[in-house]
Amino acid sequence: QVQLVESGGGLVQAGGSLRLSCVASEKISSITSMGWYRQAPGKQRELVAVITSTSATSYADFVKGRFTISRDNAKNAVYLQMDSLKPEDTAVYYCNVNLPFYNYWGRGTQVTVSS
């Protein structure tokens, strides 16, 4: 069973930066896209950013210009560079790997932004 392991979360002051990493435990074939989602307390999980197999990227409006998603196919990894963090970015961030008929999810990494 493939596992996705996220890292890089933590506590940071507003205006600071964090870089999240997500590494798959083994090679995954036929990936449609890789992405990051987040879920704040009392809220639904929401899409943050996604990168396709052709490296096209898409961002939620609330992170455009601040976050950058990238991937390393050789390492089975996807990254999220988060700059100019705001308190409202506080959430558990989840890695996702999307296949035509299946989704893999990581267990999440906590990001807390203090004001």
C-alpha positions as CSV (number, residue, x, y, z in Angstrom):
1,Q,0.0,0.0,0.0
2,V,1.4,3.3,-1.0
3,Q,1.9,5.8,1.8
4,L,2.3,9.6,1.4
5,V,4.4,11.2,4.1
6,E,4.1,15.0,4.6
7,S,6.7,17.1,6.5
8,G,7.6,20.7,7.0
9,G,4.7,22.0,9.0
10,G,5.1,24.0,12.1
11,L,4.6,27.3,13.9
12,V,5.5,30.5,12.1
13,Q,4.8,34.2,12.6
14,A,2.6,36.1,10.1
15,G,4.7,37.0,7.1
16,G,7.0,34.1,7.4
17,S,7.5,31.1,5.2
18,L,7.3,27.3,5.3
19,R,8.0,24.6,2.8
20,L,5.9,21.4,2.9
21,S,7.1,18.2,1.4
22,C,5.3,15.0,0.5
23,V,7.1,11.9,-0.5
24,A,5.4,8.7,-1.7
25,S,6.7,5.4,-0.3
26,E,7.0,3.9,-3.8
27,K,6.7,4.8,-7.4
28,I,3.2,5.6,-8.5
29,S,2.2,5.1,-12.1
30,S,-0.5,6.9,-14.1
31,I,-0.6,10.0,-11.9
32,T,-3.1,12.5,-13.1
33,S,-2.2,15.2,-10.6
34,M,-0.6,15.9,-7.3
35,G,-1.8,18.5,-4.9
36,W,-2.2,20.1,-1.5
37,Y,-5.4,20.5,0.4
38,R,-6.0,22.0,3.8
39,Q,-8.6,21.8,6.6
40,A,-9.0,24.3,9.3
41,P,-11.0,23.5,12.5
42,G,-14.7,23.5,11.9
43,K,-14.3,23.9,8.1
44,Q,-14.4,21.6,5.1
45,R,-11.2,20.4,3.4
46,E,-10.4,22.8,0.5
47,L,-8.0,22.7,-2.4
48,V,-4.9,24.8,-2.1
49,A,-2.9,24.0,-5.2
50,V,-2.5,21.2,-7.8
51,I,0.1,20.3,-10.3
52,T,-0.7,18.0,-13.3
53,S,1.4,15.3,-15.0
54,T,2.4,18.0,-17.5
55,S,3.4,20.4,-14.7
56,A,0.5,22.7,-15.2
57,T,-0.4,24.4,-12.0
58,S,-3.5,25.8,-10.4
59,Y,-4.0,27.7,-7.2
60,A,-6.9,28.7,-5.0
61,D,-7.5,32.4,-5.1
62,F,-6.6,32.8,-1.5
63,V,-3.0,31.6,-2.0
64,K,-2.2,33.0,-5.5
65,G,1.0,34.9,-5.5
66,R,2.0,33.6,-2.1
67,F,2.3,29.8,-2.5
68,T,4.2,27.7,-5.1
69,I,3.6,24.1,-5.9
70,S,6.3,21.9,-7.5
71,R,7.1,18.3,-8.0
72,D,10.0,15.9,-8.4
73,N,9.0,12.8,-10.4
74,A,12.3,11.1,-9.7
75,K,11.7,11.4,-5.9
76,N,8.0,10.7,-6.1
77,A,7.6,14.0,-4.3
78,V,5.5,17.2,-4.3
79,Y,6.3,20.4,-2.5
80,L,4.5,23.5,-1.4
81,Q,6.5,26.7,-0.8
82,M,4.4,29.0,1.4
83,D,5.4,32.6,1.7
84,S,3.8,35.7,3.2
85,L,1.8,33.4,5.5
86,K,-1.3,34.7,7.2
87,P,-3.1,33.6,10.4
88,E,-6.0,32.4,8.2
89,D,-3.6,29.9,6.6
90,T,-3.6,28.0,9.8
91,A,-4.8,24.4,9.1
92,V,-3.8,20.8,8.6
93,Y,-2.3,20.5,5.2
94,Y,-2.8,17.2,3.3
95,C,-1.0,15.8,0.3
96,N,-3.0,14.2,-2.5
97,V,-2.1,12.0,-5.4
98,N,-4.8,11.7,-7.9
99,L,-5.1,8.7,-10.3
100,P,-7.8,8.0,-12.8
101,F,-9.8,5.8,-10.4
102,Y,-8.1,6.3,-7.0
103,N,-6.9,9.0,-4.7
104,Y,-4.0,8.7,-2.2
105,W,-4.0,10.9,0.9
106,G,-1.3,11.7,3.4
107,R,-2.1,12.0,7.1
108,G,-1.5,15.7,7.2
109,T,0.9,18.2,8.7
110,Q,-0.1,21.1,11.0
111,V,0.6,24.6,9.9
112,T,0.0,27.3,12.5
113,V,0.5,31.0,11.7
114,S,0.6,33.4,14.7
115,S,-0.4,37.0,14.4
